[in-house]
């Protein structure tokens, strides 16, 4: 039983006086480069609700960007972390290893696609894991080039900024970036012309790669099975499978970046499963550990073992608190049937958002899978992206007690990432607020 009421409640205007005061302190002490989406400061969070320091309770349709998928303060996660804190907080796995790191790697071998022998290495963030996946691919293949895709987001380190497509706010002013990174066109069904289906989009991408990079130089293709920051773009059926088949035929590794789409978010453990593709390497983070910093690269044993001893690691990689949390997250997802719950959440969003789309030409597209759903907002006359509308609707929702996020290359996409533990009542109430925000912005 949760101790935080699972109801939306506005005790003050948003932001309230305590949040305003703390924001002043933040501006005086924290780099201006660290922005915040919400104008409030959290005090506690449980299930599908976040409470701020003024006593306002917000419906959480963001999950800390797909992190608290089992709900904030999930009981098994809390208990596992508390127990681990009492035992030890750190030894560095590379110095004095511990069982929970091994247990997480065993679970990843069980849960990730494919029945081949696998190995894992654990890190702290999605960016760090992506960077290490590139290192592993280069070590195994002996080749340097990496191909990423239009609209991609892979992180904020120097190498992952090179992989990321969007300039602002992720890349602007931070170059020069790592070399031997190339970009291919993505399958984007809403914006592709009618005759560019999955197969045609794959041919388009492969032709560019063959002409501008060459398979003999290419270590890996890295792709998000559902693009996150780029706008929750779900590629057309067959696109991922055809790209993966070309990779297999040409000695190129296929790397699935499941940082945002993994760990039950889309109704399967990993979004790539919807396409019946088995990647050579798969990257996990965000939802893996219920809010504690943990990420992983999991892949074919011969690939993962190609790196020399000591070539992978990091002082905090696979921290014991995070590993304990990850094992509890897996137990919670399986015990609570959260894969099925993600599909139920998709049904709620699709029914509600599709009805809104029928009555509102500004909603150009409704897309996504599971509890990873988005609407792309457009000018109804031209079809051009309408970022101002997305900002206005999000701001309205924030003021009315609903956490919503925007994304997309043009900033015109509203994305919904509720915790899998959220109730249908909170989902419907949150969507009601978003609908009111759309109406208010007419």
C-alpha positions in Angstrom: 0.0 0.0 0.0 1.4 3.4 -1.0 1.6 6.1 1.5 1.4 8.9 -1.1 -2.1 9.5 -2.3 -2.4 8.4 -5.9 -4.4 11.5 -6.8 -3.7 14.8 -8.6 -3.8 17.7 -6.2 -2.9 21.4 -6.5 -2.2 23.0 -3.2 -0.8 26.1 -4.7 -0.3 27.7 -8.1 2.5 26.0 -10.1 5.2 26.8 -9.2 4.5 27.3 -5.5 6.4 29.7 -3.2 8.8 27.0 -1.9 9.7 25.9 -5.4 10.1 29.5 -6.5 12.5 30.1 -3.7 14.5 27.0 -4.4 14.6 27.9 -8.1 16.3 31.1 -7.1 18.9 29.1 -5.1 19.3 26.8 -8.1 20.0 29.7 -10.4 22.6 31.0 -8.0 24.4 27.7 -7.4 23.9 25.4 -10.5 25.2 25.9 -13.9 22.8 27.6 -16.3 23.6 24.8 -18.7 21.5 22.4 -16.5 17.9 23.2 -17.4 14.7 21.8 -15.9 11.5 20.9 -17.7 9.3 21.4 -14.6 9.4 24.6 -12.6 8.9 22.7 -9.3 11.1 20.6 -7.0 10.2 17.1 -6.0 9.8 16.1 -2.3 8.7 12.5 -2.8 7.3 10.2 -5.4 5.5 6.9 -5.4 3.6 4.9 -8.1 2.2 7.3 -10.6 2.5 10.5 -8.5 5.2 13.0 -7.9 4.7 15.4 -5.0 6.6 18.8 -4.9 7.8 20.7 -1.9 4.7 22.9 -1.9 2.4 19.8 -1.5 1.3 19.7 -5.2 0.8 16.2 -6.5 1.5 15.6 -10.2 0.4 12.8 -12.4 3.6 11.3 -13.8 3.5 10.8 -17.5 7.3 11.0 -17.8 8.8 8.5 -15.4 12.0 10.6 -15.2 12.4 10.0 -18.9 11.5 6.3 -18.9 13.5 5.4 -15.8 11.0 4.7 -13.0 9.1 2.2 -15.1 8.1 0.1 -12.1 6.9 3.3 -10.3 8.9 5.6 -8.0 9.9 4.0 -4.7 8.8 0.5 -5.8 8.7 -1.6 -2.6 11.0 -4.4 -3.8 13.5 -1.9 -5.2 13.5 0.1 -1.9 14.0 -3.0 0.2 16.8 -4.4 -2.0 18.7 -1.1 -2.0 18.3 -0.7 1.8 19.6 -4.2 2.4 22.5 -3.6 0.2 23.4 -0.3 1.9 23.6 -2.1 5.1 26.1 -4.7 3.7 28.4 -2.4 1.6 28.0 0.5 -0.8 31.1 0.0 -3.0 34.2 -2.1 -3.5 34.7 -1.6 -7.3 33.9 -4.7 -9.2 37.3 -4.6 -10.8 39.0 -4.8 -7.4 36.8 -6.9 -5.2 33.9 -8.3 -7.2 30.4 -9.3 -5.8 27.6 -11.6 -6.8 24.9 -9.1 -7.7 27.0 -7.8 -10.8 27.2 -11.4 -12.0 23.5 -12.0 -11.3 22.5 -8.9 -13.4 24.7 -10.2 -16.3 23.0 -13.6 -16.0 19.5 -12.0 -16.1 20.5 -9.9 -19.1 21.6 -13.1 -20.9 18.2 -14.6 -20.1 16.1 -11.6 -21.1 17.8 -10.1 -24.2 16.8 -11.5 -27.6 18.5 -14.6 -28.9 19.4 -18.0 -27.5 23.2 -17.7 -28.2 25.8 -17.5 -25.5 26.1 -14.0 -24.2 28.2 -11.8 -22.0 27.5 -8.4 -20.4 29.5 -5.4 -19.1 27.9 -2.9 -16.7 28.3 0.9 -16.7 26.6 3.9 -15.2 24.7 5.8 -17.9 23.2 5.2 -21.3 25.9 7.4 -23.0 28.6 5.4 -21.3 27.2 2.1 -22.4 26.7 3.3 -26.0 30.3 4.5 -26.1 31.5 1.1 -24.8 29.4 -0.7 -27.4 31.3 1.2 -30.1 34.6 0.3 -28.5 33.6 -3.4 -28.4 32.5 -3.3 -32.0 35.7 -1.8 -33.1 37.8 -4.2 -31.1 35.9 -7.2 -32.5 35.8 -6.2 -36.2 39.1 -4.4 -36.5 37.2 -1.6 -38.3 36.6 2.0 -37.4 33.5 3.4 -39.0 30.1 3.6 -37.2 26.8 4.5 -38.8 24.0 6.2 -36.9 20.7 7.5 -38.2 18.8 10.7 -38.8 16.8 11.8 -35.7 19.0 9.6 -33.5 19.9 10.4 -29.9 22.7 8.3 -28.3 24.1 10.6 -25.5 26.1 13.6 -24.4 29.7 12.4 -24.3 31.9 13.4 -27.2 31.5 10.2 -29.1 27.8 9.9 -28.4 27.2 13.5 -29.4 28.8 12.6 -32.8 26.2 9.8 -33.0 23.3 12.1 -32.0 21.6 13.9 -34.8 20.0 16.9 -33.1 22.1 20.0 -32.7 20.3 22.0 -30.0 20.6 21.5 -27.2 22.8 18.5 -27.3 25.7 19.4 -29.7 25.8 23.2 -30.2 29.1 24.7 -29.4 30.6 21.4 -28.1 32.7 20.2 -31.1 34.8 19.0 -32.6 33.3 15.6 -32.3 34.8 12.1 -32.6 35.5 11.0 -36.2 34.5 8.0 -38.3 30.9 8.5 -37.5 28.4 8.6 -40.5 24.7 9.2 -40.8 22.1 7.3 -42.8 18.4 8.2 -43.5 15.9 6.8 -41.1 12.5 5.2 -41.8 10.0 7.9 -40.7 6.6 6.7 -41.8 4.8 9.9 -41.0 7.1 12.1 -43.1 8.4 9.6 -45.7 6.6 9.8 -49.1 4.0 7.1 -49.6 6.1 4.7 -51.6 8.9 4.5 -49.0 7.9 1.5 -47.0 10.2 -0.4 -44.7 12.0 -2.2 -47.5 12.4 0.9 -49.6 13.7 2.9 -46.6 16.2 0.1 -45.9 17.4 0.2 -49.5 17.8 3.9 -49.3 19.9 3.7 -46.1 22.0 0.8 -47.3 22.8 2.5 -50.6 24.0 5.6 -48.7 26.2 3.4 -46.4 27.7 1.4 -49.3 28.4 4.5 -51.3 29.8 6.8 -48.6 31.3 4.4 -46.0 31.7 0.9 -47.5 31.1 -2.3 -45.6 34.8 -3.1 -45.5 35.3 0.0 -43.3 32.2 -0.3 -41.2 32.4 -1.8 -37.6 28.7 -1.3 -36.7 25.4 0.2 -37.4 23.7 1.6 -34.2 20.0 2.3 -34.1 17.2 2.9 -31.6 14.4 0.4 -32.5 12.1 3.2 -31.5 13.8 6.6 -31.5 13.5 8.4 -28.3 14.5 12.1 -28.3 14.1 12.1 -32.0 10.3 11.9 -31.7 9.3 8.3 -30.8 9.7 7.3 -34.4 8.7 3.7 -35.1 10.3 2.6 -38.3 8.2 1.0 -41.0 7.8 -2.8 -40.8 10.8 -4.6 -42.3 13.2 -1.7 -42.1 15.2 -3.0 -39.0 15.1 -6.6 -40.3 16.5 -5.6 -43.7 19.2 -3.4 -42.2 20.2 -6.2 -39.8 20.2 -8.8 -42.6 22.6 -6.5 -44.6 24.8 -6.2 -41.6 25.0 -10.0 -41.2 25.8 -10.5 -44.8 28.6 -7.9 -44.7 30.4 -8.5 -41.4 29.0 -5.4 -39.8 27.6 -5.5 -36.2 24.0 -4.5 -35.6 23.7 -2.6 -32.3 20.3 -1.9 -30.7 20.3 1.1 -28.5 17.5 0.3 -26.1 18.3 2.9 -23.5 14.8 4.4 -23.6 12.8 1.6 -25.2 14.1 -1.3 -23.2 13.1 -3.1 -20.0 9.4 -3.6 -20.6 8.6 -0.1 -21.8 7.0 -1.3 -25.1 5.3 -4.4 -23.8 8.2 -6.7 -24.5 11.5 -6.7 -22.6 13.1 -5.0 -25.6 11.5 -3.1 -28.4 13.6 -4.9 -31.1 11.6 -8.0 -30.3 8.6 -6.5 -32.1 10.7 -6.7 -35.3 12.0 -10.3 -34.7 15.5 -9.0 -34.9 18.3 -10.4 -32.8 21.0 -7.7 -32.4 24.7 -8.5 -32.0 25.0 -6.0 -29.2 22.2 -4.4 -27.1 22.4 -1.4 -24.8 20.3 -1.1 -21.7 19.9 1.8 -19.2 17.1 4.0 -17.8 14.5 1.6 -16.7 17.0 -1.1 -15.8 17.4 -0.1 -12.1 14.4 1.8 -11.0 16.2 5.2 -10.7 19.7 4.1 -9.7 22.5 4.7 -12.2 23.1 1.5 -14.2 23.6 0.6 -17.8 24.8 -2.4 -19.7 26.1 -3.7 -23.0 25.0 -7.3 -23.7 26.1 -9.2 -26.7 27.4 -12.4 -28.4 30.1 -14.0 -26.3 32.7 -14.0 -29.0 32.1 -10.2 -29.5 32.1 -9.2 -25.9 35.2 -11.4 -25.2 37.2 -9.8 -28.0 38.2 -6.9 -25.8 41.5 -7.4 -23.9 41.4 -7.9 -20.1 41.0 -4.5 -18.4 39.7 -2.8 -21.5 36.2 -2.4 -20.1 35.1 -1.1 -16.8 35.0 2.0 -14.6 35.2 2.8 -10.9 31.4 2.9 -10.4 30.3 0.6 -13.2 27.8 -2.0 -11.9 27.7 -0.4 -8.4 26.2 -2.9 -5.9 23.3 -0.6 -5.0 22.3 -0.3 -8.6 22.7 -4.0 -9.2 20.5 -4.8 -6.2 17.9 -2.4 -7.6 18.1 -4.0 -11.1 17.4 -7.5 -9.8 14.4 -6.1 -7.9 13.2 -4.3 -11.0 13.3 -7.6 -13.0 11.4 -9.4 -10.2 8.8 -6.6 -10.0 8.2 -6.6 -13.8 7.7 -10.3 -13.9 5.8 -10.6 -10.6 3.4 -7.8 -11.4 2.9 -8.7 -15.1 4.1 -5.3 -16.2 4.8 -6.4 -19.8 1.1 -7.0 -20.2 0.4 -3.8 -18.3 2.5 -1.8 -20.9 0.2 -3.2 -23.6 -2.9 -2.2 -21.7 -1.5 1.4 -21.3 -0.9 1.5 -25.0 -4.6 0.6 -25.6 -5.7 3.4 -23.3 -3.5 6.0 -25.0 -4.3 4.9 -28.6 -8.1 5.0 -28.0 -8.0 8.4 -26.4 -5.4 10.0 -28.6 -6.9 8.7 -31.8 -10.2 10.2 -30.9 -8.5 13.5 -30.3 -6.8 13.2 -33.6 -10.1 12.6 -35.5 -11.3 16.0 -34.1 -8.1 18.0 -34.3 -6.1 18.3 -37.5 -3.1 19.6 -35.5 -2.5 16.1 -34.3 -0.6 14.8 -37.3 0.4 11.4 -36.0 -0.2 9.1 -33.0 2.6 6.5 -32.7 4.6 4.3 -30.4 4.4 1.0 -28.6 3.4 0.0 -25.1 3.9 2.8 -22.5 6.0 4.7 -25.1 3.5 6.8 -27.0 3.6 10.1 -28.7 1.7 12.6 -30.8 3.3 14.8 -33.4 1.8 18.2 -33.6 1.7 20.1 -36.9 0.3 23.1 -38.7 -2.9 21.6 -40.1 -2.6 23.5 -43.4 1.1 22.8 -44.3 1.9 19.8 -42.1 5.0 21.6 -40.9 6.1 20.8 -37.3 4.5 23.0 -34.6 6.9 23.2 -31.7 5.2 26.3 -30.2 2.0 24.2 -29.8 3.9 21.4 -28.2 5.4 23.8 -25.7 2.1 25.4 -25.0 0.3 22.2 -24.3 3.2 20.9 -22.1 3.2 24.1 -20.1 -0.5 24.0 -19.6 -0.3 20.4 -18.4 2.5 21.3 -16.0 0.4 24.1 -14.5 -2.6 21.7 -14.1 -0.6 19.0 -12.3 0.5 16.7 -15.1 4.2 15.9 -16.0 4.5 15.8 -19.7 7.6 15.9 -21.9 8.3 17.1 -25.4 10.8 15.7 -27.9 11.5 15.4 -31.7 14.0 16.8 -34.0 11.8 19.9 -34.4 10.5 19.9 -30.8 6.9 19.3 -31.9 6.2 15.9 -30.3 4.5 15.3 -27.0 5.7 12.0 -25.5 4.1 9.9 -22.8 6.2 7.6 -20.7 4.0 6.7 -17.6 5.2 4.2 -15.1 3.8 0.7 -15.7 2.4 0.8 -12.2 0.1 3.8 -12.9 -3.7 3.3 -12.7 -6.1 3.7 -15.6 -7.8 6.5 -13.6 -4.6 8.5 -13.5 -4.0 7.9 -17.2 -7.4 9.1 -18.2 -7.1 12.1 -16.0 -3.7 13.0 -17.4 -5.0 12.7 -21.0 -8.0 14.9 -20.0 -5.6 17.6 -19.0 -3.6 17.3 -22.2 -6.8 17.5 -24.2 -7.7 20.6 -22.3 -4.3 22.0 -23.1 -4.8 21.4 -26.8 -8.2 23.2 -26.6 -6.8 26.1 -24.7 -4.1 26.6 -27.4 -6.5 27.0 -30.3 
